[in-house]
C-alpha cells in the first residue's frame, strides 16, 4: 500500500530534518523513517475504521428513534440512518478480521464521538445520499451500497478540512499523508465484493519487499551522496547563486540526484516528475520550473560524462 510516492515524501521530510539538526545518528534516523511509514499505514486503518464507527452510530440512532416511537405509540419511523446502518459494505468492514484487530487495540480520542456524529450528519445531508435513498429498495443492491460509500467518502472525508485538523492534532506524522492514504481507502472499498470473507486481508503495508528496501536505501544514499550532489548543484547553478537557493529546493534536488545515481532501474523521467511534484507542494511557486531546468542540465552532464547510463 505504501507506494514510492509516499516513500519519497517521507524520506524528503526526514532528510530535511536530518540536515537541519546537524546530522544525528543515521541508524536512529532510519528507524524514524520506518516508524513514520508505519504511521502512514496506521492512518489507513484509522480511516477505514472511521467508516465502521459511522455505521455503528447510525444503527444506534435508528434504534433509539424506533424505541422512542414505540414508547410514544407512534408509527415506526424509517430514518435515513437505517440505510447507513444496513449498508452491506460497511457491515463487511466491521466484520473484517484485520480491521477488527486494529479497532480492538486503538484508543478513542475524546473529541472523536462528536466528530463522528457530525460526519454522519454530513453524509445523510449530501445530494449523493439523497439520490441513493430515493431509489427503489431493489435498486439498492450490494454494488449500490458500495458505490454510495465510495461517493460519501470522497465528498465527506477527502474534502473535509475538519477531518484534516482532527488527525493532525493526533499525529505529526499524518500531516501530509491523508491525500495519498485516501486514495488507498477508495481502492480498498472498490476491491470488496459480495462474497468477500471476513478473513480477507486489507492492503499490505508494502506492495513488495523492493518498496520496503527502497525507503531505507533512498535515505542512506541521499546522505552518502551529499557532497557529490551539492557540488553538482553548485557547479550547474546558471545565473543563480547557490546560497540564494531555498534549503528545501536544495534538499529536493539532492534526493532526486541521489535517486538518479543510485537506482539504475528507475527511469530518469519518472524520478524528475516525482520530485517536481514534491517541489510544487513543498517549496516556493517559482521552484518547480527552476528545479526542472537545473536537474535536466545536470542529467545531460551526467550522461555526457558516462556517470549514468540511463
N, C-alpha and C positions, 0 to 999 in steps of 0.2 A: 504494500500500500504506500509506504514511504518511498516516493519516487525521487528521481535525481534533481528535479526542480526544487523540491523541498530540502534535499541534502545540500545543494549549492547554497541555498539561502541560509540554512543553519550554520554551515561552515563559514560563510562570509561573516555572519554575526560574531562567531567565535574568534575568527582570525582578527577581526577589527578590535575586539575586546582584548585579545592577547597582545597585540601591538600596543594598544593604549595603556595597558597595565605594566608595560615594560618587559613583558615576556615572562610569564610564570612557568611553572613546570609543565613541560609538553605532555607528559603522560597524564597528569591531572586534567589538562585541557581536553585531551582525547576522551577521557571518562565523562567530562562535562558535555562533550558533543554527543556521546552515546545516550546520556541521560536526557538531553534536550530532544533528541529524536524519539526516545521512548515516551516523552511527554506529548509529542505530537500524536502518537498512537492512542494515548490515553484520551486526548481530545476527541478523536474519532469515536471511541467507546462512549464518551460522555454525551456527545451529540445524538448518537443513536438511542442512548438510554433516556434522553430528554423526551423523545417521541413516546416512549413507553410511559413515562410519568404523565404526559398529556392524556394518554388513553385511560390511565387509572383514575385521574381526576375527573375526566368526562363520565366515567362509569359511576363514580361517587356522586356526582351532581345529578345524574339521571335518576339514580336510585333514591336520592334524597327528595327530588321533586315528585317522584311516584309515591313515596311514603307519605309526603305531606298531602297529596291529593286524596289518598286513601283515608287518611286521618280526618280530613275535612269533608269526606263523602263527595268528592268532585270527580269528574271524568278523568280517567288515567291519561296523563299528558304524553306527548311524543316529542320530547325536546330534541334539538339539534345534536346535543351531546351524545345521544344514543348512537348516532351514526359514527361518531368518533370512537365510542366505547366498543362498538361491534366491528370496527374495521379489521378485516382479515389480516392485512399486512401488519398492523400494529400488534395484533394478537400473536402473530408469528414472532415478531421481535421480542415480545415479552417472554415467550417460551424458549427462545434461543438459548442454548446452554452456555455458550461463550459469553453472551451479554449478561445472562443471569449471574454468572460468576463475578463479573465486573460490578454489577449493581449490588451484589451482596457485600462487597468489600468497601465500596465508596461511601464517604460521609455526605450527608445532605447539608448544603450550605444554608445558613439561617434565612437568607433572603430568597431562597430558591422556590418555596411553595407559592409565594406571592408572584414571583416571575412566571411560574408555570401556569398560574391562573390567568394572568394577563395574556400569555401566549395562546392558551385555549380560546379566550375571548376573541383574540385577533383572528384565529383560524376560522371560527364559525361565522365571522363577520366579513369574510372575503367574498368577492364575486365568484371565485372558483368553487368555493364550498357551496354557495347558494345554487349554482348551476348543478352541482353534483346532487344536492339534497332534493332538487325538484325533479330528478329523473324518476321514472317508474322503478319500483323495487327490483323487478327482474333485470333492469338495466344496470343495477349497481352490483355487478359481479366482482369476482376477485380482482380482475385487471383494472376495473374502475376504482376499486378500493386502493389498489397500489398506486394508480396514477394520481388520485386526489392527494395522497400523502406526499408524493413527489412534488406536486404543484404547491401544496401548502408549505412544504419545507423551503422551496425556492422563494416563495413570497414572504413567509413569516420568520424564517430563520436566516437564510442567506442575506436578506436585505434588512436586517434588524440591528440597528445601532445599539439598542439596549442590550441585546444579546452579546454583542462585541464587548460592551462595557462590563457585563457580568463576568465573562470568562477572563478578561484581562485583569480584573480585580483579584482573581484567584490563582493566576499563574502568569508570571512574566514570560514564560516560555511559549505561551499561546498568543502573544501579541500579534504576530504576523502569520500565524498558521491557518486561521479559520477559513480563509477563502479557498486554500488548497484542500483542506480537510473536508469542507462542504462538498467538493466535487466527488470525493470518495464515499461520502454518505449517500449521495444521489446515485452513485454507481452501485452501491450495496443494495439500495431499495430496488433498483431495476433487476438485480440478479435473483431476487426472491420469486418463487413460482408457487402455484397452489399446493404442490406436493413437497415443498421444501421441508425437510425434517428439523426438529429442534436441535439435533446434533450437527447440523450444517455449520461449518466454520465461517466466521467472518473473514474479511480480507486479512491476509497475513501482514505482520509489521513491515517486512521487506518482501518484494516480489522474488528476489533471487539473492543468493549469497554474494554475488558480484556487487549488487547495490549496497549491501551491508559493508563490504570491504571498501567500496568506493568512498564512503564518507570518511573513514579513518585515513585512507591513503591521500585523499584530496587535501585534508587538513595538514598532514605531515609534509606533503610535497610542496604546499604553498609556503610553509615555514622554511623548508630546506632550500627553496629557490629564491628566498627573499633578496639576497644581494644581486643575483643574476637578473631577476625581473625588474628590480628598481633601477638597475643600470640600463636595461633595455628601454625603460620608460624615459629616463633622463636623457639618454642619447638621442632618442627619437622625438622628443617634445619639439614640435615645429611651431615657431612663433609663440612659444609659451614657456615661462619659467617653471621648472619642476616644483619649486617651493610655493607657487601660486595655485597648484592643483589642490582640490579639496582632498582630505585624507581618505574619505570614503572612495573617491574616484581612483586613488592610487591602489587601495586595497582590492577594489573590484578588478582592476587591470592586472594586479599581481596574481590574483587567484585564477583569472582567465588564462593568463600566460602559463601558469604552472600546470593547469589542466591540459593546455595545448602541448606542452613539453613532456608531460608525464603519462598521457593516456593516448597512445598511438591509434587505438581503435575508435576513438570518438572523433567524428569529422570536425574540422575547424569551424565550419559554418554553424554547426549545432552549438558548439561552445560559445561562439560570438553572439549568436541570437539569445542564448540563455542569459549571458551577462549584460547584454544591452537591456533586456527586460528588467533585470535587477537594478540597473542604473536609473531607469525611468521611474522606478518606485522609491529607491533609497538614496538618490543623490539629487543634484540641482537640475532644473529644467534644461539647462544647456549642456549637461554632462553627457547624455547618451550620444549625440552626434559627434562630440569631440572624442569620446572613448572609442566609438566605432571607427573613426578615421585613424586614430593613433594605433589601435590594435591591428587594423588592416595593414598599415605601413610596417609595423613590427613583424607581422606574419610574412609579408613579402621578403623582408630582410632574412628571417629565419630560414625560409625556403631557398633563397639565393645562396645562403651560406651552408646549405645542406644540414642545418641543425635539426630541422624537422623534415619528414619525407611524406607528408600527407597534404 
